[in-house]
Amino acid sequence: MNTISAYIDVSKPRIVVVLVITAVASLLGATRFDHSPNIPWDISIWQISFLVLAGSLASMGSSALNHYYDRDIDKFMIRTTKRPIPSGKLPARNVLIYGLILSAASVIIAWFTLNPIATFMIALGIFIYVIIYTAWLKRSNPSNIVIGGFAGSAASMAGWATTTGSIDLLGFLVGWLVFMWTPPHFWCLAIKKREEYASVKVPMLPVLIGNERTAIYIFINTAILLPFSISLYFVGLGLLYTITALVAGTLMLIYHYKLTKNPTPEFAWKAYKVTAPYLVVIFISIALDALFYYRI
């Protein structure tokens, strides 16, 4: 039982849930814009099931490979010392094999059950998270989480492509929401854990420029995210989504403005937790927007 629990831990189940919700919500939202726009949520249960399966395996495999690669620094950070590899619950080699098998299985399953574009986006998400973010940028460049955020965008685009067979402008922009939300959200965590990242020489933004300037970057990023999210109304999304984006984005902006006035680890952690549900709320609204579509 302890071994099973350890494998669940390296799979990062909370991230799996968020990415699956993002992918499925995009799949449902795209039904408003596919070949049968007058029949929202007109999608096969098999397509949803295989998207959930392939997406879950991709996220689990990528997370396991992230655990494997970061095993050397995880043992020095308080937040990660109890992870399965540094705590000795799982051998590093087993986690590597587990991650590789799940990642490969996700792409193979997607290839035979979804379509080439959706499969490509799933594979791209794995590549960006494991190779671009974890193995390359995380320890070498402060833009690590900015570029790494596109791994989450790939999940949304995979869902969109499952429905439409392609990535059109709206599908790309919906995925871009994840890309724009990730840095300000994660930088709040980085402020909270700044000393830990500094101790292992990971160049997260607060480590390099301090909490005060990072808080300003967070606020600016959110100030760009809010109008961008609302602008998707003019590309085709409906009123339900737009109102949700306005309310959720404004809440994020308020907390990130307060963070500029109080850039402490304690308030950064509060902002991190308060704004964490943003992505799930936004994407559920995209799915419901297709079902209750209304424009002025």
C-alpha positions as CSV (number, residue, x, y, z in Angstrom):
1,M,0.0,0.0,0.0
2,N,2.9,2.4,0.8
3,T,4.4,1.7,-2.6
4,I,1.1,2.4,-4.4
5,S,0.8,5.7,-2.4
6,A,4.4,6.6,-3.4
7,Y,3.6,6.1,-7.1
8,I,0.5,8.2,-6.7
9,D,2.7,10.9,-5.2
10,V,5.2,11.0,-8.0
11,S,2.2,11.2,-10.4
12,K,1.2,14.6,-8.9
13,P,-2.6,13.8,-8.9
14,R,-3.7,17.4,-8.3
15,I,-2.0,18.5,-11.5
16,V,-3.5,15.6,-13.3
17,V,-7.0,16.6,-12.2
18,V,-6.5,20.3,-13.3
19,L,-5.1,19.3,-16.7
20,V,-7.8,16.8,-17.4
21,I,-10.5,19.3,-16.5
22,T,-8.8,21.8,-18.8
23,A,-8.6,19.3,-21.6
24,V,-12.2,18.0,-21.3
25,A,-13.6,21.5,-20.8
26,S,-11.8,22.6,-24.0
27,L,-13.2,19.5,-25.8
28,L,-16.8,20.4,-24.7
29,G,-16.3,24.1,-25.4
30,A,-15.1,23.4,-29.0
31,T,-18.4,21.6,-29.8
32,R,-19.9,25.1,-30.3
33,F,-17.4,25.7,-33.1
34,D,-17.1,22.3,-34.9
35,H,-19.1,20.9,-37.8
36,S,-22.3,20.8,-35.9
37,P,-22.4,24.1,-34.0
38,N,-26.1,23.9,-33.2
39,I,-25.6,20.8,-31.1
40,P,-23.4,21.7,-28.1
41,W,-21.6,18.9,-26.3
42,D,-22.2,16.6,-29.3
43,I,-19.2,14.4,-28.6
44,S,-18.7,10.7,-28.2
45,I,-18.2,9.4,-24.7
46,W,-15.4,7.3,-26.1
47,Q,-13.6,10.4,-27.3
48,I,-13.9,12.0,-23.8
49,S,-12.8,8.7,-22.2
50,F,-9.7,8.3,-24.3
51,L,-8.8,12.0,-23.9
52,V,-9.0,11.6,-20.2
53,L,-6.9,8.4,-20.3
54,A,-4.2,9.7,-22.6
55,G,-4.1,13.1,-20.8
56,S,-3.9,11.5,-17.4
57,L,-1.1,9.2,-18.4
58,A,0.8,12.1,-20.1
59,S,0.5,14.2,-16.9
60,M,1.4,11.3,-14.6
61,G,4.4,10.3,-16.7
62,S,5.7,13.8,-17.1
63,S,5.4,14.4,-13.3
64,A,7.3,11.2,-12.6
65,L,10.1,12.2,-14.9
66,N,10.2,15.6,-13.2
67,H,10.6,13.8,-9.8
68,Y,13.4,11.6,-11.3
69,Y,15.3,14.6,-12.7
70,D,14.9,16.8,-9.6
71,R,15.9,14.0,-7.2
72,D,19.3,15.7,-6.5
73,I,17.8,19.0,-5.4
74,D,14.6,17.6,-3.8
75,K,16.5,16.2,-0.9
76,F,17.7,19.7,0.1
77,M,14.4,21.6,-0.1
78,I,12.0,21.4,2.9
79,R,9.0,21.3,0.6
80,T,10.3,18.2,-1.3
81,T,12.4,16.2,1.1
82,K,9.5,13.8,1.7
83,R,9.0,13.0,-1.9
84,P,9.3,9.3,-2.7
85,I,12.8,9.3,-4.2
86,P,14.7,11.5,-1.6
87,S,12.8,9.8,1.2
88,G,13.8,6.4,-0.1
89,K,10.2,5.1,-0.7
90,L,11.0,4.5,-4.4
91,P,14.2,3.8,-6.2
92,A,15.0,6.5,-8.8
93,R,15.3,3.9,-11.6
94,N,11.8,2.6,-11.0
95,V,10.4,6.2,-11.2
96,L,12.3,6.7,-14.4
97,I,10.9,3.6,-16.0
98,Y,7.4,4.4,-14.7
99,G,7.5,7.9,-16.2
100,L,8.8,6.7,-19.5
101,I,6.2,3.9,-19.8
102,L,3.3,6.2,-19.0
103,S,4.5,9.0,-21.2
104,A,4.9,6.6,-24.2
105,A,1.6,4.9,-23.5
106,S,-0.2,8.3,-23.5
107,V,1.0,9.2,-27.0
108,I,0.3,5.7,-28.4
109,I,-3.2,5.6,-27.0
110,A,-3.9,9.1,-28.3
111,W,-2.6,8.2,-31.8
112,F,-5.0,5.2,-32.1
113,T,-8.0,6.8,-30.5
114,L,-8.0,10.5,-31.0
115,N,-6.4,12.3,-34.0
116,P,-2.9,13.4,-35.2
117,I,-3.3,17.0,-34.0
118,A,-4.5,16.0,-30.5
119,T,-1.7,13.4,-30.3
120,F,0.9,16.0,-31.3
121,M,-0.3,18.4,-28.6
122,I,-0.1,15.7,-25.9
123,A,3.4,14.8,-27.0
124,L,4.3,18.4,-27.2
125,G,3.1,19.0,-23.6
126,I,5.3,16.1,-22.4
127,F,8.3,17.4,-24.3
128,I,7.9,21.0,-23.0
129,Y,7.4,20.0,-19.4
130,V,10.1,17.3,-19.2
131,I,12.8,18.5,-21.6
132,I,12.3,22.3,-22.0
133,Y,11.2,23.2,-18.5
134,T,12.6,20.5,-16.1
135,A,15.8,19.5,-17.8
136,W,16.8,22.8,-19.5
137,L,15.2,26.0,-18.2
138,K,14.4,25.3,-14.6
139,R,18.0,25.5,-13.4
140,S,19.4,27.9,-16.0
141,N,16.9,30.7,-16.8
142,P,14.4,32.8,-14.9
143,S,12.0,32.4,-17.8
144,N,11.6,28.7,-16.9
145,I,8.1,28.8,-15.6
146,V,7.0,31.3,-18.4
147,I,7.9,29.0,-21.2
148,G,7.2,25.8,-19.2
149,G,3.6,27.1,-18.8
150,F,2.9,26.1,-22.4
151,A,2.8,22.5,-21.3
152,G,-0.5,23.3,-19.7
153,S,-1.7,25.1,-22.8
154,A,-1.0,21.9,-24.8
155,A,-3.6,20.0,-22.7
156,S,-6.2,22.6,-23.6
157,M,-5.3,22.4,-27.2
158,A,-5.4,18.6,-27.2
159,G,-9.0,18.8,-26.0
160,W,-9.9,21.4,-28.6
161,A,-8.3,19.3,-31.4
162,T,-10.1,16.2,-30.2
163,T,-13.4,17.9,-31.1
164,T,-12.4,19.9,-34.2
165,G,-9.4,17.9,-35.6
166,S,-7.4,21.1,-35.7
167,I,-6.2,24.2,-33.8
168,D,-8.0,27.3,-35.1
169,L,-7.4,30.8,-33.7
170,L,-9.9,30.5,-30.9
171,G,-8.6,27.1,-29.9
172,F,-5.1,28.5,-29.7
173,L,-6.2,31.6,-27.7
174,V,-8.2,29.4,-25.2
175,G,-5.0,27.4,-24.7
176,W,-3.0,30.6,-24.3
177,L,-5.1,31.4,-21.2
178,V,-3.1,28.6,-19.4
179,F,0.2,30.1,-20.6
180,M,-0.7,33.5,-19.2
181,W,-2.1,32.3,-15.9
182,T,0.8,30.1,-15.0
183,P,3.7,32.6,-14.3
184,P,1.9,34.9,-11.9
185,H,0.3,32.0,-10.1
186,F,3.6,30.1,-9.8
187,W,5.7,33.2,-8.9
188,C,3.5,33.6,-5.8
189,L,4.6,30.1,-4.7
190,A,8.2,31.1,-5.6
191,I,8.0,34.1,-3.3
192,K,6.8,31.8,-0.5
193,K,9.6,29.3,-1.2
194,R,12.3,31.8,-2.2
195,E,14.9,30.7,0.3
196,E,14.5,27.0,-0.7
197,Y,15.0,27.8,-4.4
198,A,18.0,29.9,-3.6
199,S,19.5,27.1,-1.5
200,V,19.6,24.8,-4.5
201,K,20.5,27.6,-7.0
202,V,17.2,27.4,-9.0
203,P,16.9,30.9,-10.6
204,M,13.2,31.5,-9.9
205,L,12.4,35.2,-10.4
206,P,12.2,36.1,-6.7
207,V,15.6,34.6,-6.1
208,L,17.1,36.9,-8.8
209,I,15.2,40.2,-8.4
210,G,13.6,40.0,-4.9
211,N,10.0,39.8,-3.7
212,E,9.1,43.4,-4.4
213,R,10.0,43.5,-8.1
214,T,8.5,40.0,-8.6
215,A,5.2,41.2,-7.1
216,I,5.2,44.0,-9.7
217,Y,5.8,41.4,-12.5
218,I,3.0,39.3,-11.1
219,F,0.6,42.3,-11.1
220,I,1.6,43.4,-14.7
221,N,1.1,39.9,-16.0
222,T,-2.3,39.6,-14.4
223,A,-3.2,43.1,-15.7
224,I,-2.5,41.7,-19.2
225,L,-4.3,38.4,-18.6
226,L,-7.6,40.1,-17.6
227,P,-8.3,42.1,-20.8
228,F,-6.9,39.2,-22.9
229,S,-9.4,36.8,-21.3
230,I,-12.3,39.2,-21.8
231,S,-11.3,39.8,-25.5
232,L,-12.1,36.1,-26.3
233,Y,-15.7,37.3,-26.5
234,F,-14.8,39.1,-29.7
235,V,-13.4,35.9,-31.2
236,G,-16.5,33.9,-30.5
237,L,-17.0,32.9,-26.9
238,G,-20.3,33.8,-25.2
239,L,-21.5,36.0,-22.3
240,L,-21.4,33.3,-19.6
241,Y,-17.7,32.8,-20.2
242,T,-17.0,36.5,-20.4
243,I,-18.7,37.4,-17.1
244,T,-16.8,34.5,-15.4
245,A,-13.5,35.8,-16.9
246,L,-14.2,39.3,-15.7
247,V,-15.1,38.3,-12.1
248,A,-12.3,35.7,-11.7
249,G,-9.7,37.9,-13.4
250,T,-10.6,40.9,-11.3
251,L,-10.3,38.9,-8.1
252,M,-6.8,37.8,-9.2
253,L,-5.9,41.4,-10.1
254,I,-7.0,42.7,-6.7
255,Y,-4.9,40.1,-4.8
256,H,-1.9,40.6,-7.0
257,Y,-2.2,44.4,-6.5
258,K,-2.3,43.9,-2.8
259,L,0.8,41.7,-3.1
260,T,2.7,44.7,-4.6
261,K,1.9,46.5,-1.3
262,N,2.7,43.6,0.9
263,P,5.2,41.3,-0.9
264,T,5.7,39.0,2.0
265,P,5.9,35.2,1.8
266,E,2.8,35.0,3.9
267,F,0.6,37.1,1.7
268,A,2.1,35.6,-1.5
269,W,1.0,32.2,-0.2
270,K,-2.5,33.6,0.5
271,A,-2.6,35.0,-3.1
272,Y,-1.4,31.6,-4.4
273,K,-4.2,29.7,-2.7
274,V,-6.9,32.3,-3.5
275,T,-6.1,32.4,-7.2
276,A,-5.4,28.7,-7.7
277,P,-9.0,27.8,-8.7
278,Y,-8.9,30.4,-11.5
279,L,-8.0,28.0,-14.2
280,V,-10.6,25.3,-13.3
281,V,-13.3,28.0,-13.0
282,I,-12.4,29.6,-16.3
283,F,-12.4,26.3,-18.2
284,I,-15.6,25.0,-16.7
285,S,-17.2,28.3,-17.8
286,I,-15.9,27.6,-21.4
287,A,-17.6,24.2,-21.4
288,L,-20.8,25.6,-20.0
289,D,-20.6,28.5,-22.4
290,A,-21.1,26.1,-25.3
291,L,-24.2,24.7,-23.6
292,F,-25.7,28.0,-22.6
293,Y,-24.4,30.1,-25.5
294,Y,-25.6,33.7,-25.5
295,R,-24.1,36.8,-27.1
296,I,-25.4,40.4,-27.0
